[in-house]
Amino acid sequence: MTERKDDTIAVRISKVLAERIIAGSLEPGARLRQDHIAAEFGTSHVPVREAFRRLEAQGLAVSEPRRGVRVAAFDLAEVKEVAEMRAALEVLALRHAAPHLTSAVLDEAERITRTGDNSPDVASWEAANRLFHTTLLAPCGMPRLLAAISDLHAVSARFLFAAWQSTWEVRTDHDHLAILAALRDGNADEAAIVLARHVRWIGQKPVRSASGTMRKVFAIVG
């Protein structure tokens, strides 16, 4: 019973910390102090350590000898790696999902992406974007694949928030509409090509850090 309770607490801690990392309130390189986190959540070190392992598995934290656990930094190479992984896994999921995509599902996906097009900020846009992808891919019926894709979307969100948290412009996602058009025509191959190109597109933006210095931040905008 205790082990199960610790597991539940660990999941809750990892989710809260992941949200802070993705939103940018915990910056790259920030140390995750086990004592402080255990005290905040009123628990022992055991579930905190498990929460750290979950964050490491998601690519949101790194464990360094003699330095403890820190929020993972990221550079262009990492953003490209995540983009390539998303392209490969999401195309695989889409090919398995395509035979099960009904008109109702495609209509719902279009409604979601048009909601995203009118998002006033990056957080609401990211939520709509992620829901669009999830709606199309969920019918693949492959839970492990979907879980891996979900983790990659969490990392993508972190890149995106780091670049566009302060400034966001309303945009129309033409790739989403092209994917839907191909699927409605029964052309899953074309939909897969557009999807792969879509999630590989990386934008960049100069961002001022908390210390006042400027740095280029890269993000997957898809």
Buried (B, 14 or more C-beta within 10 A) or exposed (E): EEEEEBEEBBBBBBEBBBEBBBBBEBBBEBEBEBEEBBEEBEBEEBBBBBBBBBBBEBBBBBBEEEEEBBBBEBEEEBBBBBBEBBBEBBBBBBBBBBEEBEEEBBEBBBEBBBBBBEBEEBBBBBBBBBBBBBBBBBBBEBEEBBEBBBBBBBBBBBBBBBBBBEEBEEEEBEBBBBBBBBBBEEBBEBBBBBBBEBBBEBBEBEBEEEEEEEEEBBBBBB
